[in-house]
């Protein structure tokens, strides 16, 4: 099974092939935002696949359209709700995604910040 490592949070999880990065972040307890609920309608699940980009699914036009709304888009940018994992990857949650998570889950904000500070 593919391993997904969330770098800044120092979290790792094994997931079945075809799992999205957003699903993997939930399984690992990584603070990834998802204001739209993971239906490709916002950019709050924006992440950077810093290792293993080729181990994710192809980017579709709809994902490109939503990434246009994201901040600090890079060549390694993906939407966590759209990118399906096929092999081992290392992921960095964007600041946009981290802040969205903290806004969405105020009761988990301190835990999320603690995860980032230990990395």
Secondary structure by P-SEA (a helix, b strand, c coil): cbbbbbccccbbbbbcccccaaaaaaaacccccccccccccccccbbbccccccccccccaaaaaaaaacccccccccccccccccccbbbbbcaaaaaaaaaacccaaaaaaaaaaac
